[in-house]
Amino acid sequence: MDARAIIAQIRDGGVPSRDALRWFARGLADGTVTDAQAGAFAMSVLLKGLGEDGRVALTMGMRDSGQVLRWDMPGPVLDKHSTGGIGDCISLLLAPALAACGAYVPMISGRGLGHTGGTLDKLESIPGFRTGLSEDQLRRQLSDIRCAIVSASAEIAPADRRLYAIRDVSGTVESIDLITASILSKKLAAGLEALVLDVKCGSGAFMKTLDQAEALARALVTTAQGAGCMTSALITDMSQPLATAAGNALEVIETMETLTGTSVNTALWDLTVALGGEALALGGLAADAADGAGRIGQALQSGAAAEWFGRMVAAQGGPADFVDRWADRLPAAPVVVEVPSPEAGHVVAIDGQVLGLAVVALGGGRQREGERINPSVGLSDLAGLGDEIGRGDPLAMVHAANADAAAAAIAMVQGAYRLAEQAGTEPALVLKRIA
């Protein structure tokens, strides 16, 4: 095999053989492929594409470039992946709800990326919570607790780790083929039997339009199914934050309020039920998605999901009494101020990306890789589409480390909201299903 020939074939509009793409993926992992060749490969794929067969081959090659987990559990091994948004803390609700319904959930999650929050960062706002488990620890926990939310080890899809870094500096992040291979190589390496995808669409998502989101959803579903994993996708609205909070500890608070029933966020509840219903149906634990949705709803309503969440937190080093004492256990920012609306009207548009960047600027996300984050900062009580706001009324609350950071965040939040005299039409939560 020759990396140059593979790159030239894609550049000229051809698709390399399955063996060639698998070889290239191994070369990314073991260093046979140089950085220059990896960058040229990524640009060629961005410009010319791989087609469905090529995308499946690259994904499987990247999956097989490292360790692939195998399970022998008495129930199906299921997972969910979200393409990222603002206030998206669904994983924290869904993993324990699936466990309560008899599924096994080895959820390999990520950290914040750009303006979007990361599941691992949210969980690490819980004192003592460990996301880096060894394989033996993961296996024991999955057997005992049925769910774990962890970071990927260095042995999982090393080809993706290499190519991801190259894409970030070579202007090739937007390639649907490469996005698909990146997401699925890690998920499939977790040994899943079925996967449900939450593909976000709107101002707070990476895919801003429905056409873009649908193209990605179809690529993900066909590729995962081509690799042998039962998969469906829901395209969901991200024209406004999913939760009314954005920021690590603040989103955990909203998660716990919903899990324990003290203050249920309807959007979080409804999307958890919809995604969970899909997953249970794919895994054979429900007759169909509607039956599965009912089972997930019952797990939330009964408190079973909260109990499984508490077991997961304790197993991963967090407080054993977290479900009962979460309000006392989470960090709080020293400065909390209102964001006054500069005008009156109905909220007709929200720039979710700006809200996410405001959280990053507060210290709740990373400006550079490896940077430490402040788990206590962020935004809460965010106004939603259709809300009627008076001049000077709060659009949100800013939680900041100091007054200067709060002032800068206030200006960003004010700029993210557009008000008008007449209310607009609020979009549906689930826009489309792809299977």
Secondary structure by P-SEA (a helix, b strand, c coil): ccaaaaaaaaaacccccaaaaaaaaaaaaaccccaaaaaaaaaaaacccccaaaaaaaaaaaaaccbbbbbbccccccccccccccccccccccaaaaaaacccccccccccccccccaaaaaaccccccccccaaaaaaaaaaccbbbbccccccaaaaaaaaaaaaaccccccaaaaaaaaaaaaaaacccbbbbbcccccccccccaaaaaaaaaaaaaaaaaaccccccccccccccccccccaaaaaaaaaaaaacccccaaaaaaaaaaaaaaaaaacccccaaaaaaaaaaaaaaaaaaaaaaaaaaaacccccccccccccbbbbcbbbbbcccccccccccaaaaaaaaaaaacccccccccccccccccccccccccccccccccbbbbcccaaaaaaaaaaaaaabbbcccccbbbbccccccc
